[in-house]
């Protein structure tokens, strides 16, 4: 089973992804975590990524797709499923993902969108900044990331809606309520794995 989890920064994707992967034995492909690890290692690409992230912009499709291809090749046969958290972010990435999965005789099972309004997102991200001290959580960067997310993701959501693969879940509920809805959805899709 291959699932994409979409939502703006601060929507709870990381929290939900961890719960889902633990319950179902999926590999958690977190674009954000992978990019932050590369930044922490201070490699040439890590330094380039850091500049882009701190400016509130998205990493190029080329870099992301290389990373995705590497992880699919490395991990696909070792897990019951894959959960993409923060990827794809645009139509080109979605089409590239389909192509990568096809090369491995796989296809995307479903897309889950966590809906959280902008006011709530900003409130959550300000709280996260205080708790986690993440450099990419300052207010200007956050507003830029939200704007980029909304502009880039709208066509992506329309694309998955037309393919009948999009399920929207209200991410403003409690963590447990959101997780229960996601678990129910995954169990209803189980016959497709």
Buried (B, 14 or more C-beta within 10 A) or exposed (E): BBBBBBBBBBBBBBBBBBBBBEEBEBBBBBBBBBBBEBBEEEEEBBEBBBEBBEEBEBBEBEBBBEBBBEBBEEEBEEBEBBBBBBBBBBBBBBEBBBEBBEEEEBEBBBBBBBBBEEEBBBEBBBEBBEEEEBEBBBEEBBBBBBEBBEEBBEEBBEBBBEEEBBBBBEBBBEEEEBBEBBBEBBEEBEEEE
